[in-house]
Amino acid sequence: MEDRFLKRRILVASDFNAKDRAHFASSYEFCRIVTECDHADLVAPGIDNYLTKHLGGILPPHDNQSVQRDFNRLVNGVRKGLGLKNAPTIERVELDQNYDVFFFVAWSPQSFVELSRIRNWRGRCKIAVAYLIELWSSTLEQDRQYLRLLDQFDHVFLLHSASVARLSQYTAAPCSFLATGVDCLIATPYPSPPERVVDVYSMGNRAVGPHRQLVALAERRNLFYLYDSLSSGNSQVKDWREHRLLLANTIKRTRYFMGFNPAAVVSANSHKIAGEQVLPSRLFEGAAGGAVILGNAPQCAEFKEYFDWPDAVIEVSPQTGDIAAVIDELDAQPERIARIRRANAVGSLLRHDWVYRWEHILSAVGMEPLPQLHDRKSRLREVAAAAMSPLPA
């Protein structure tokens, strides 16, 4: 039977196409992997350009997406001042069939207002599950209006484990921790590792001290230090697949990847993080690409559980560390470097692909995985086995 005639048992939904900012890439990737591993439809509407629809005839030439996005920010700023929730921003969606499971991937609590644009989603689905990626304990009270929307779900998974216990004060939905993941079949350097031509890669927020040291090293030495030179907070992605492919291809060609504990780095979100210890996504990204991670690990039980192999993160102080000395010491130990790269990549292939996260969700709601899921796990194990073949002398 052709795939288009199969009944879809899962409805996957997210608002990443209405945001198109780089940090929403994890939402995109998780949704895509689920559709590849299950009989699933994906609903990911773009932004509702109602200004162009209603005022296009009188507006001067403009970037529809940017103008609509700026207008939405203005409207929601006013609504916040009045004590109201944000207004939804995605295009309306009409569902034409029933599903066993509704799976909503949300970047923040504010994303849940978008559910009102997916008509009768709760009535069409027997079970409703959500994955909430960013939720800090420090913002629970100010997000309480949005968190009440979680009552519509049968289970909510959180990326930030520290928020799980306190969230029960704001919703009746059962909540539990779920780590982030990576598309390891794209991210892995195996079975044919490319040459690592990037000496050090630092993406997004960074520790100022090590960054300045690395810039100075790049000026003094023949060292290729790759970092963001433009403000990345509002970086707009042109194509999700191309963006993820570029990131994966860069990391698998990187020798040293910077991965600091978010609580240890001064950033625009420091007031939200407020010292909370969480597993940052970049650790999963760097490990999947087989890079050696330099930074400092978060002080949480999840790190020890998910990165339980030696040298998963090589300690570098975000304030006073001598990054040049660390790199020189590691460069003098090629066998250790080879072991670290392989351990990071293999550990990710066997434990940190998104397929394992979807399998966990299916188990939590009492559903059996489909053959596609087992096929993907088999491919991951095959690549891991190839990676574990004896290292060259």
Number of C-alpha atoms within 10 A of each C-alpha: 5 5 8 8 7 10 13 18 17 22 26 22 23 27 26 26 20 18 19 20 17 19 19 20 20 22 22 21 17 22 26 18 18 24 17 13 21 17 17 22 19 16 17 20 20 18 22 18 18 13 14 17 9 10 10 14 9 8 10 8 8 11 10 15 17 11 14 19 18 11 13 17 14 12 13 17 15 13 14 13 9 9 10 12 17 21 16 19 23 24 17 16 16 10 12 8 12 18 20 15 22 25 25 26 25 22 23 16 21 17 19 23 17 19 20 15 16 17 14 14 21 17 10 18 18 13 18 23 23 24 25 23 21 13 23 21 18 15 15 18 13 9 17 16 18 20 23 16 18 23 14 16 20 17 21 24 21 22 23 24 23 17 22 20 11 12 21 13 13 18 19 17 20 15 23 18 17 19 22 24 22 30 23 27 16 16 27 31 26 23 14 10 13 12 11 16 13 18 17 25 22 21 15 15 19 22 21 14 16 21 17 12 15 23 15 14 16 16 12 9 9 9 16 17 19 18 17 12 8 8 9 14 12 11 12 12 18 11 11 19 13 11 13 21 13 12 15 24 16 17 27 29 21 25 23 25 28 26 30 26 22 24 20 22 19 15 15 10 12 14 12 15 21 15 14 21 22 24 22 20 16 20 25 25 28 32 33 32 33 32 32 29 29 25 24 18 25 19 14 14 12 17 18 13 9 16 21 11 13 11 18 24 23 19 17 20 17 21 12 9 15 15 22 14 10 14 15 10 11 16 13 10 10 11 13 12 18 15 15 23 25 23 25 27 29 27 22 28 31 18 19 24 25 24 25 18 19 21 18 15 21 15 12 12 14 9 13 9 16 12 11 16 18 14 12 18 18 13 13 21 16 15 21 22 15 13 21 15 9 7 10 6 4
